Amino acid sequence: MPASMPRIGPGSSIREAMETIDRGALAIALVVDEDGRLLGTVTDGDIRRALLRSARLSDPVGPITNRDFLAVGPATPRSDVLDLMRAHTLSQVPIVDSDGMLVGIHLLREIVGATVRPNWAVVMAGGRGERLRPLTDTLPKPMVAVAGRPILERIILHLVGFGVRRIFIAVHYMADVIEQHFGDGSAHGCRIQYLRETQPLGTAGALGLLPEAPELPLLVLNGDLLTQFDVGALLAAHAASNAAATVAVNQHHYTVPFGVVDTDAAGRVRSLQEKPTAGWLVNAGIYVLQPHVLGRVRPGEQATMPALLVDCVERGETVASYHLVEDWIDVGLPNELRRAKGEGW
């Protein structure tokens, strides 16, 4: 999102609009009122058509402003923005808040053409998803759709949007469904290879199937997550910590559905709390691992991420935590899936 947006007022001239478009190099000018509300957009094409209709460069831009524009909210996921751009052949989509105020702009070149990161990513997508049955009797859990798009596809596009271009997907249950959907990844702007488990290997076992060792820290993600976490910030935090591994954590709260009574050794009541809430940091299913850690996972043997992290700690290595500040939903639970779909928030 550019720091300086190409804004003009409805009374600006067509010449000023042209200069704004040229100066911003975004091929668009955003027409806003005095308070900053977005009124419409003007593109090179709009100006060209106006001039062909004998408009003058000194004419106000208001009459040629496209007021039937498409915009998104600040929290709209990149994958949804990309869908909108592709469906309407757009290169720019303004961002407005609930009051219609212009707060930014998405650019197609930034979403699909982000600076390439040399880090690889592994997405664990081989689980059966027993807790989501019967839905997963005919569909692998990561391919369950939320807002019209498979969860796994949202993860892939999120990684691509942050410049990750080499992605491995660990597959087992109904692997053919996943492989047929993604192919070699070219349609999603990346290179996808598959780590095929002949039997379930646990939450880390597929790491032993990597065809070669990465040279840089490896991103590892569960395949049933909906999150907009900042990939760059996570990698930067990992690098700054000099850790062997970093685990992303999220704050989870639980409200006891009863009044809680605290007593002393003699059974006398000391305090009562009505439905108290407690909080814990929970594993968010997102990790960064140094290359040497991967060598501890042997090909074809079962391994879990918790055991791998505990092993690092027991060796005296640093395992850092990274607090997610973005939305995060583990869709592996039925109630969380309903929440992700907007059912029973």
C-alpha positions as CSV (number, residue, x, y, z in Angstrom):
1,M,0.0,0.0,0.0
2,P,1.7,3.3,-1.1
3,A,2.4,5.8,1.6
4,S,1.1,8.6,-0.6
5,M,-2.2,8.0,-2.4
6,P,-3.1,9.9,-5.6
7,R,-6.0,12.0,-4.2
8,I,-7.8,14.8,-5.9
9,G,-11.0,16.7,-5.3
10,P,-14.1,16.7,-7.5
11,G,-13.4,20.3,-8.5
12,S,-9.9,19.5,-9.7
13,S,-9.3,19.9,-13.4
14,I,-8.8,17.0,-15.9
15,R,-5.3,18.3,-16.3
16,E,-4.7,18.0,-12.5
17,A,-6.1,14.5,-12.6
18,M,-3.6,13.6,-15.4
19,E,-0.7,15.1,-13.4
20,T,-1.8,13.2,-10.3
21,I,-2.0,9.9,-12.1
22,D,1.4,10.5,-13.7
23,R,3.0,11.6,-10.4
24,G,1.5,8.6,-8.5
25,A,2.4,6.1,-11.2
26,L,-0.6,4.0,-10.2
27,A,-2.7,4.7,-13.3
28,I,-5.5,6.0,-11.1
29,A,-6.6,9.1,-9.2
30,L,-8.9,8.8,-6.2
31,V,-11.5,11.5,-6.0
32,V,-12.3,12.4,-2.3
33,D,-14.5,15.1,-0.7
34,E,-13.2,17.6,1.8
35,D,-13.5,15.1,4.7
36,G,-11.6,12.4,2.9
37,R,-14.5,10.2,1.8
38,L,-14.0,8.4,-1.4
39,L,-16.4,9.7,-4.1
40,G,-15.0,7.8,-7.1
41,T,-12.0,7.1,-9.3
42,V,-10.5,8.4,-12.5
43,T,-8.2,6.4,-14.7
44,D,-6.2,7.1,-17.8
45,G,-9.0,5.5,-19.8
46,D,-11.7,7.7,-18.3
47,I,-9.7,10.8,-19.3
48,R,-8.9,9.5,-22.8
49,R,-12.6,8.8,-23.4
50,A,-13.6,12.3,-22.0
51,L,-11.1,14.0,-24.3
52,L,-12.4,12.1,-27.3
53,R,-15.8,13.5,-26.4
54,S,-14.3,17.0,-26.7
55,A,-13.8,17.6,-23.0
56,R,-11.1,20.3,-22.2
57,L,-8.2,19.8,-19.9
58,S,-9.5,22.7,-17.8
59,D,-12.9,21.0,-17.2
60,P,-13.6,19.7,-13.7
61,V,-13.0,16.1,-13.2
62,G,-16.3,15.6,-11.3
63,P,-18.4,14.7,-14.4
64,I,-16.0,12.0,-15.6
65,T,-15.5,10.5,-12.2
66,N,-16.5,6.8,-12.0
67,R,-18.8,6.7,-9.0
68,D,-19.7,3.1,-9.4
69,F,-16.4,1.9,-8.1
70,L,-15.4,-1.2,-6.2
71,A,-13.8,-0.9,-2.8
72,V,-12.9,-3.2,0.1
73,G,-12.6,-2.8,3.9
74,P,-9.3,-2.6,5.8
75,A,-9.8,-6.2,7.1
76,T,-10.5,-7.8,3.7
77,P,-8.1,-10.8,3.2
78,R,-5.6,-10.5,0.3
79,S,-7.0,-13.6,-1.2
80,D,-10.5,-12.0,-1.5
81,V,-9.0,-8.8,-2.9
82,L,-7.2,-10.9,-5.5
83,D,-10.5,-12.6,-6.4
84,L,-12.2,-9.3,-6.9
85,M,-9.3,-8.0,-9.1
86,R,-9.4,-11.0,-11.3
87,A,-13.1,-11.1,-11.6
88,H,-13.3,-7.5,-12.6
89,T,-9.9,-7.2,-14.4
90,L,-8.7,-4.5,-12.0
91,S,-5.2,-3.5,-11.1
92,Q,-6.2,-1.3,-8.2
93,V,-8.8,-1.5,-5.5
94,P,-9.4,1.3,-2.9
95,I,-9.6,0.6,0.8
96,V,-12.3,2.4,2.7
97,D,-13.4,2.2,6.3
98,S,-17.0,1.8,7.6
99,D,-17.6,5.6,7.1
100,G,-16.5,5.5,3.5
101,M,-13.2,7.3,4.3
102,L,-10.3,6.4,2.0
103,V,-7.6,4.7,4.0
104,G,-5.4,3.0,1.4
105,I,-5.3,1.2,-1.9
106,H,-4.5,-2.4,-3.0
107,L,-2.3,-2.9,-6.1
108,L,-2.3,-6.1,-8.1
109,R,1.4,-5.8,-8.6
110,E,2.0,-5.8,-4.8
111,I,-0.4,-8.7,-4.1
112,V,1.0,-11.0,-6.8
113,G,4.3,-9.4,-7.4
114,A,5.7,-9.0,-3.8
115,T,9.4,-9.1,-3.3
116,V,10.4,-12.7,-3.6
117,R,11.6,-14.3,-0.3
118,P,14.1,-17.1,-0.6
119,N,12.5,-18.9,2.4
120,W,10.6,-22.0,1.7
121,A,7.3,-23.0,3.4
122,V,5.8,-26.4,4.3
123,V,2.1,-26.6,4.8
124,M,0.9,-29.7,6.7
125,A,-2.3,-30.9,4.9
126,G,-2.3,-34.7,5.3
127,G,-4.7,-35.1,8.3
128,R,-8.0,-36.7,8.0
129,G,-9.9,-34.2,10.0
130,E,-11.8,-36.6,12.3
131,R,-13.4,-33.8,14.3
132,L,-15.1,-32.4,11.2
133,R,-16.7,-35.6,10.1
134,P,-19.0,-36.2,8.2
135,L,-17.8,-33.2,6.2
136,T,-14.3,-34.7,5.8
137,D,-15.6,-38.1,4.7
138,T,-15.6,-36.8,1.1
139,L,-13.2,-33.9,1.3
140,P,-9.8,-33.4,2.9
141,K,-10.0,-30.9,5.8
142,P,-7.7,-28.2,4.2
143,M,-10.0,-28.2,1.2
144,V,-13.1,-27.2,3.1
145,A,-14.3,-23.9,1.7
146,V,-14.7,-20.7,3.7
147,A,-16.3,-17.8,1.8
148,G,-16.0,-19.7,-1.4
149,R,-12.4,-20.6,-1.3
150,P,-10.6,-23.7,0.2
151,I,-8.7,-23.0,3.4
152,L,-5.5,-24.3,1.9
153,E,-5.8,-22.0,-1.1
154,R,-6.1,-19.1,1.3
155,I,-2.9,-20.1,3.0
156,I,-1.1,-20.5,-0.3
157,L,-2.2,-17.2,-1.6
158,H,-1.3,-15.5,1.7
159,L,2.3,-16.9,1.5
160,V,2.6,-15.9,-2.1
161,G,1.4,-12.4,-1.2
162,F,4.3,-12.1,1.2
163,G,6.8,-13.3,-1.5
164,V,7.1,-17.0,-0.6
165,R,7.5,-18.8,-4.0
166,R,8.6,-22.3,-3.1
167,I,6.0,-24.2,-1.1
168,F,5.7,-27.8,-0.1
169,I,2.4,-29.4,0.8
170,A,2.4,-32.5,3.0
171,V,-0.4,-34.8,1.8
172,H,-1.9,-38.1,2.8
173,Y,-5.6,-38.3,3.2
174,M,-7.3,-37.8,-0.2
175,A,-4.0,-36.4,-1.5
176,D,-5.3,-36.5,-5.1
177,V,-7.9,-33.9,-4.4
178,I,-5.3,-31.4,-3.2
179,E,-2.8,-32.2,-6.0
180,Q,-5.4,-31.9,-8.7
181,H,-6.5,-28.5,-7.4
182,F,-3.1,-26.9,-7.0
183,G,-1.0,-28.8,-9.6
184,D,2.5,-27.4,-9.8
185,G,1.4,-24.1,-8.3
186,S,1.9,-21.9,-11.4
187,A,-1.7,-20.8,-11.4
188,H,-1.2,-19.5,-7.9
189,G,2.1,-17.7,-8.6
190,C,4.4,-20.2,-6.9
191,R,6.2,-23.6,-7.2
192,I,4.4,-26.3,-5.3
193,Q,5.9,-29.7,-4.6
194,Y,4.2,-32.5,-2.6
195,L,5.5,-34.4,0.4
196,R,3.6,-37.7,0.1
197,E,3.1,-39.6,3.4
198,T,2.4,-43.3,2.8
199,Q,1.2,-43.4,6.4
200,P,0.4,-40.6,8.9
201,L,3.7,-39.3,10.2
202,G,2.5,-36.8,12.8
203,T,2.6,-33.0,12.8
204,A,6.3,-32.9,11.9
205,G,7.1,-36.2,10.2
206,A,6.7,-34.9,6.7
207,L,9.7,-32.6,7.2
208,G,11.8,-35.7,6.8
209,L,10.5,-36.0,3.2
210,L,11.9,-32.8,2.0
211,P,14.0,-33.5,-1.2
212,E,16.9,-31.3,0.1
213,A,17.7,-29.2,3.1
214,P,16.8,-25.5,2.9
215,E,19.6,-23.0,3.3
216,L,17.4,-20.5,5.2
217,P,14.9,-20.8,8.0
218,L,11.8,-22.8,7.0
219,L,8.2,-21.7,7.6
220,V,5.9,-24.5,8.7
221,L,2.2,-24.1,9.0
222,N,-0.8,-26.3,9.8
223,G,-3.1,-26.6,6.8
224,D,-6.3,-25.7,8.7
225,L,-5.6,-22.1,9.7
226,L,-7.3,-18.8,8.8
227,T,-4.9,-16.0,9.6
228,Q,-3.5,-12.8,8.1
229,F,-0.2,-13.0,10.0
230,D,2.7,-10.9,8.8
231,V,5.1,-13.4,7.3
232,G,7.9,-10.8,7.1
233,A,7.5,-9.8,10.7
234,L,7.6,-13.4,11.9
235,L,10.8,-14.2,9.9
236,A,12.4,-10.9,11.2
237,A,11.5,-11.8,14.8
238,H,13.0,-15.2,14.4
239,A,16.2,-13.9,12.9
240,A,16.5,-11.3,15.8
241,S,16.1,-14.0,18.4
242,N,18.9,-16.2,17.2
243,A,16.6,-19.1,18.0
244,A,16.7,-22.7,16.7
245,A,12.9,-22.5,16.4
246,T,10.2,-20.0,16.8
247,V,6.5,-20.9,17.5
248,A,3.7,-18.4,16.9
249,V,1.3,-18.1,19.9
250,N,-2.1,-16.7,20.3
251,Q,-4.0,-15.6,23.4
252,H,-6.9,-18.0,24.2
253,H,-9.5,-17.2,26.8
254,Y,-11.9,-19.6,28.4
255,T,-14.9,-18.7,30.6
256,V,-15.9,-21.1,33.3
257,P,-19.7,-21.6,32.9
258,F,-20.2,-21.8,36.6
259,G,-19.5,-19.7,39.7
260,V,-16.1,-20.7,41.1
261,V,-15.7,-21.1,44.9
262,D,-12.3,-20.8,46.6
263,T,-12.0,-22.5,50.0
264,D,-9.3,-22.8,52.6
265,A,-8.0,-26.1,54.1
266,A,-10.9,-26.2,56.6
267,G,-13.5,-25.8,53.9
268,R,-14.4,-22.2,54.7
269,V,-15.2,-20.0,51.7
270,R,-12.7,-17.4,51.0
271,S,-14.1,-16.0,47.7
272,L,-16.6,-16.5,45.0
273,Q,-16.3,-15.6,41.4
274,E,-19.2,-15.7,38.9
275,K,-18.1,-17.3,35.6
276,P,-14.5,-16.2,35.7
277,T,-12.4,-16.0,32.5
278,A,-8.8,-17.3,32.3
279,G,-6.3,-16.9,29.5
280,W,-3.4,-18.9,28.1
281,L,-0.9,-18.6,25.3
282,V,-1.7,-21.4,22.9
283,N,0.3,-22.9,20.0
284,A,-1.0,-21.2,16.8
285,G,0.4,-24.0,14.5
286,I,2.9,-21.6,12.7
287,Y,6.6,-22.2,13.1
288,V,10.0,-21.1,11.8
289,L,12.8,-23.7,12.0
290,Q,16.5,-23.4,11.4
291,P,17.8,-25.8,8.7
292,H,19.8,-27.9,11.2
293,V,16.7,-28.7,13.2
294,L,15.2,-30.5,10.2
295,G,18.0,-33.1,10.2
296,R,16.5,-34.5,13.4
297,V,13.4,-35.7,11.6
298,R,14.3,-39.0,9.9
299,P,12.6,-39.9,6.6
300,G,9.5,-42.0,7.0
301,E,9.5,-41.8,10.8
302,Q,6.7,-40.3,12.9
303,A,7.5,-37.0,14.6
304,T,5.5,-34.2,16.2
305,M,6.2,-30.5,16.4
306,P,5.9,-30.3,20.2
307,A,8.4,-33.1,20.6
308,L,10.8,-31.4,18.1
309,L,10.6,-28.1,20.0
310,V,11.1,-29.9,23.4
311,D,14.1,-31.6,21.9
312,C,15.6,-28.1,21.0
313,V,14.9,-26.9,24.6
314,E,16.6,-30.0,26.1
315,R,19.6,-29.4,23.9
316,G,20.0,-26.0,25.4
317,E,18.8,-24.2,22.2
318,T,16.5,-21.2,22.2
319,V,12.9,-21.7,21.2
320,A,11.3,-18.3,20.8
321,S,7.7,-17.3,20.8
322,Y,6.0,-14.8,18.4
323,H,2.8,-13.3,19.5
324,L,0.2,-13.0,16.7
325,V,-1.7,-9.8,16.7
326,E,-3.7,-10.6,13.6
327,D,-6.9,-12.6,13.5
328,W,-6.4,-16.4,13.9
329,I,-8.8,-19.2,13.6
330,D,-8.0,-23.0,13.8
331,V,-10.7,-24.4,11.5
332,G,-10.0,-28.0,12.7
333,L,-12.7,-27.6,15.3
334,P,-16.4,-27.6,14.3
335,N,-17.3,-24.5,16.3
336,E,-14.3,-22.7,14.9
337,L,-15.3,-23.7,11.3
338,R,-18.8,-22.3,12.0
339,R,-17.2,-19.1,13.3
340,A,-15.0,-18.8,10.2
341,K,-18.1,-19.1,8.0
342,G,-19.9,-16.4,10.1
343,E,-22.2,-18.9,11.7
344,G,-22.6,-18.3,15.4
345,W,-19.9,-15.7,16.2
